[in-house]
Amino acid sequence: MAAQDAAAGAGEVVQNVLAELPDLLAVAVVDARTGTSLAAHSNTASIAPATAAAFNAEVVRQKQKALTALNLIDEHIEDILISLSNQLHLMKLADGGRKFIYLAVSAHNTNLAAAREVLRVQAGQLE
């Protein structure tokens, strides 16, 4: 039952992000430990959210390992931003770093601050 609740909550988060950012390229809620997409949506054939989820989970895990290696024990990852020439990819951690919301948007017509705020609010729904 807990897995069904997690999937339902993840689906709701994806729908909420889509409602707030209808021009997004892709969005997914991801289990950071396994890289499994719990819910996803893509507005473009060029981004497969499930594939992106697996690779971005590795980015999150490696950054978490780096914090440990650097002895940054009082720090935790809030979000990760990857800026591409035409896209922004954001990963907003939630649920104590066990999940994250992955978002891909256009770098040219998306307000980064607004996108981050949407993710901040929605990450709270995954706690």
Secondary structure, 3 states (H helix, E strand, C coil): CHHHHHHHHHHHHHHHHHHHCCCCCEEEEEECCCCCEEEEEECCCCCCHHHHHHHHHHHHHHHHHHHHHCCCCCCCCCEEEEECCCEEEEEEEEHHHCEEEEEEEECCCCCHHHHHHHHHHHHHHHC
